[in-house]
Amino acid sequence: MLIEIHAIQNHSPANLNRDDLGAPKTCYFGGVLRSRISSQCLKRSIRLSKEFENLLGGVRTRRLAEEIDKRITAANPNKKMKDRIENILDKCGIKPKTSSSKKAKKNVDGEVNDDNDDDSGTDSDPAKSSKMLVYTTQEAIDKMAELLLKNEKKDNKTLAEEFARLIAELTVAPDMALYGRMLEPSKNAKIWEKLDRENLNTQVEAALQVAHAISTHEARLEIDYYVAADDIPGEDAGAGYLDEAMFTSACFYKYFSINWETLLANLKGNKKLAAHTVGAFIKAAALVNPTGKQNSFAAHNPPSCLVIELKKKNTPVNYANAFAKPVNQDDDRDLIWQSIAQLITYINDIDQGYGRPDWRLWFSPNGRYSPKNIDNGLKATAAANVAVDSATANVAIDSATANVAVDSAAANVAANVAVNVAVDSDVTSLDETLSSLIKKLGQEINHPDLTWEEVQKEVLNIGSIVTIRNRRG
């Protein structure tokens, strides 16, 4: 079963996710330049959010040896074992850094990471970090520290094999279950060959797919020329500092897809924890924005529309082609309204051509942009039926008279057009969204009494959960 989330979110002027030159990220789509927020940036802002903190069991770090040593020191302040830990990790194929030279780090897509994609800078002290980012769990780190404390007399090679086994086996963390793990220790570490024969490896298949968010319209980058004035003026009149910064304002289409079976398998069959993970992810996706230059722009704008779909067939559909032709403000309707109108039209076309999902929820705050309130500007071709089960939405078409066939029924259109658009759930608040989704999810997984309130009680039972969000300040 797939859980797909589509969002329309309009941001005030901002630079939420920038490239190596400091400019807002862009891409070409539909033949024109679009504003873009990378999937890595979106995922990280959600993963480290307050809404997700009770499920944050994973740690991605180059300072694994330091984290293990901290736990050992906390248990026994007289123990100083960092050098030995680094040697053990080296035998696991997680080698310490040999150079402190600063180089631009690139991710798997070849993009230079900035401060809101990744916090992996280089460290001038080689003893504090490894050459590679290691994504493991808080539980695994706790167990490695405990293992070393209880088995100091074991040789490092034996401990390295046990460390590797812990890294491979202890992967039950909602963030890792969603995001997956691709960890490639050094090929010179023979330990992994043995574990591979036992079907133990470092890979965790991601249950989540995230599209790069793109603007529904053509990108228009702007330059902010700014100065810093000296509070104590002297003979040298003028600014004490001046510079330029690029920014943009854009209405984004966002798309996420969660494979329920993969998520459940990664969480070892814990349905309540999996349901909480889905709900917390959606809540964070709605409430959290990337942190890039927010102190300068404060672009804290929630989505105007969320569409959540459940599909028993694992055939994901990204609705970005609704905006292959960029939205133009050709009448008095606002940009958000026109973006949602194009989305509705495209959804209807896909429903008619390929079949509609098994369940669809539509959320717009206070019903502001619900289908029934997309009024007075939607042309006849865009007023076609959007298949969402069991409710009615009224779509008004400017001063038109037409016959619209909806579920084999004819409607006479005069100044307003009444279109029967089937919806499973047309809600007006985020709380109602999460409650409706978890209730429906419970029905699908033979757990009909499942509620959002109940699943929120299912959290990670790890005493040493580190709130990485607070660490970063």
Residue, then its C-alpha position, 0 to 999 in steps of 0.5 A: m500500500l502506498i501513502e502519497i502526499h501532495a502539497i501546494q505551498n506558497h512562500s513569501p520572499a526567501n532563500l530556503n535552499r541555496d546552491d554553491l553560489g548562494a543563490p536559491k536552487t532552480c531547475y528547468f521544467g516544462g521548458v522554463l526555469r523553476s524555483r526548487i527545494s531539494s529533496q535532501c533539504l526537505k527530508r532533513s528539515i522534517r527529520l530534525s523537527k520538533e514534530f518528529e523528535n520522539l521518533l528520531g532514533g537515527v544518528r548520521t555522523r562522522r563522530l561515531a567514536e566520540e559518541i561511543d566514548k561519551r557514553i563510556t565516560a558517562a558510565n565510568p568517568n575514569k575510562k578514556m577509550k577513544d583511541r581504541i574505539e577508533n581502532i575498532l571502527d577502523k577494522c569495521g571499515i569506518k576509517p578515521k580522517t587522515s587530512s583536515s583539509k577543507k573540501a566541498k562535500k557533494n552528495v550522491d546527486g552531485e550537489v554541494n551540500d549547504d547548511n540546510d541540506d547537511d550539517s557535515g562540515t570538516d573537523s580540524d581534529p582528525a581524532k574526532s571524526s571519520k572519513m565517512l558519514v555513518y548513519t546508525t541508531q542511538e540503540a546501536i551506539d548504546k550497545m557498542a559502548e556497553l559491549l566495550l565496557k563489559n568486554e575490555k579484555k577482548d581483542n579489537k578484531t573480535l570487538a570489531e566484528e561485534f560492532a559491525r553486527l550491531i550496526a547491521e542489526l540494530t536499525v529499528a528507528p523510524d527516521m532510518a525506516l523512512y529514509g533508508r541507509m546506504l552505508e559502504p564501509s571500506k572494502n578492505a574490512k573483511i568482517w563484512e564478507k562474513l556478515d554478508r554470508e549471514n544476510l546481514n549488511t549495512q543497507v536499509e531500503a527506504a520506505l520514503q520517496v521525496a520529489h524536489a519541490i518545484s514552483t508551479h510558475e516560472a522562477r523570478l530570482e531577485i537581488d537584495y542589496y543591503v548595508a550595515a550602518d555603523d551605530i557610531p558615525g565618524e568622519d568616514a560617512g557611509a555604510g560599514y558593510l554592504d553586500e548582495a543576496m539573492f532570493t525569490s518568492a515561489c508557490f511550490y508543488k511538493y510530493f512524498s510517497i511512503n511504501w507502507e509494507t517497506l516501512l512496516a518491515n523496517l520497523k519489525g512489524n510494529k504497526k502502531l509505531a509505523a502509523h505514528t511515523v506516517g502521521a508525524f511525518i505528515k504533520a512535520a511536512a505541513l508545519v516545518n520549513p527549511t531553515g535557510k536564511q530564515n532569520s533574514f526572511a522568516a518565510h514561515n508559510p504553511p501549505s494551502c492544500l494537502v492531498i493524501e491518497l491511499k493506494k493498494k496498488n503500489t503505483p506511485v503518481n507524481y502530479a508535477n505535470a499539472f504544472a508543465k504549463p506554468v501558472n500565469q496570473d491571467d485574471d484576478r484569482d491569486l497564484i495559490w488558487q490558480s495552482i490548485a485549480q490546475l492541480i484539480t484539473y490534472i488529478n481529474d484527468i489522471d483519475q479518468g485515464y488510469g483510475r482513481p486511488d482507493w481513498r483520497l483526503w483533501f485538506s485546506p485550512n478552513g476550507r479556503y481552497s477546497p474543491k467546492n470553493i475553487d470559484n468563478g474562474l475555472k474554465a469548463t475544461a478544468a471543471a471536470n469531475v475530480a474523483v474523490d469518493s462520497a461527498t459533493a464539491n461545488v465548482a463555480i464557472d464564470s457566467a457559463t451554462a453547460n451540461v456537466a456529466v457527473d457519475s452519469a448525472a447531468a447538471n445544468v450550468a448557469a451562472n454557477v456550476a454544481v459539480n458532484v466531486a466524490v471525496d472520501s474526506d474533505v477536511t478543514s484542519l490538520d488535526e482532522t487530517l491526521s485523525s481521518l488518515i490514521k483511522k482509515l489506515g487502521q481499517e486497511i491494516n485490520h486494526p479498526d480501533l487505531t486512532w491518532e491519539e493512541v499511536q502517538k503514545e508509541v515512541l522509541n524506548i531509548g534512554s539516551i535519545v539525543t535531540i540533534r535539533n537542539r544540538r545544532g542550536 
